[in-house]
């Protein structure tokens, strides 16, 4: 039997700041296996614990805000070096300040921020305008920012744009997306990916980044719409981008990979008859990710 070849390269470390749900394939539960599959060591920082995610009629919830300073201090005391920091859902304004201070302690780390706070034209129930204002300060420190189009409008003060759409995820003009991308780039990120815009039978992930002279440039990454909409796909998307960033994969390649992989996952989940609130069949699909 041929001996398996195992790499002896030590993986880069990526901090994953997000909540953890015991059941549901969202947040840390989805991001950790994705990051590991891509050859990166996940360092989890849970912001809250859920027995299951909130699409179910009931759940158990524990806010970890009061414990996060001690938790983060514990990581500091063992003097770890992180190649990247990826932040997802926080839900508490005071956690934004904790993340900001932690990012400041690691200026050598790539900071990927998914400003999870809204969708379908409105804030989530745990989020308000003051939270958005705090998030606007945090995005100034991000290297890669991945809002959906609702979050992009709210962060740019363009709430009125959302009111004109029957479906806020489709019908966007290129000029509007360029305005949002350029406005967010001007706040500090090196790249912005506005995610999940519908166009016919495709999804567009709109990238805004800077050329050598710091001028904004734009491009659209198009992928087919496959399968139903499912919980956890945004967490998978940002986890792939974050792992690829620390592995120095070009952003365009990473965005296309993430979009294609999510399409594979949602399509397979539909074919298996998996209820949408259970997320995607990540366990069945991960073997495909490493070679994409």
Buried (B, 14 or more C-beta within 10 A) or exposed (E): EEEEEEEEEEBBBBBBBBBBBEBBBBBBBBBBBBBBBBBBBBBBBBBBBBBBBBBBEEBEEEBBBEEBEEBBEEBEEEEEEBBBBBBBBBBBBEBBEBBBEBBEEBEEBBBBBBBBBBBEBEBBEBBEEEBBEBBBEBBEBBBBBBBBBBBBBBBBEBBEBBEEBEEBBBEBEEEBBBBBBBBBBEBBBBBBBBBBBBBEEEBBBBBBBBEEEEEBEBEBBEBEBBBEEBBBBBBBBBBBBBBBBBBEBEBBEBBBBBBBBBBBBBBBBBEEEBEBBBBBBBEBBBEBBEEE
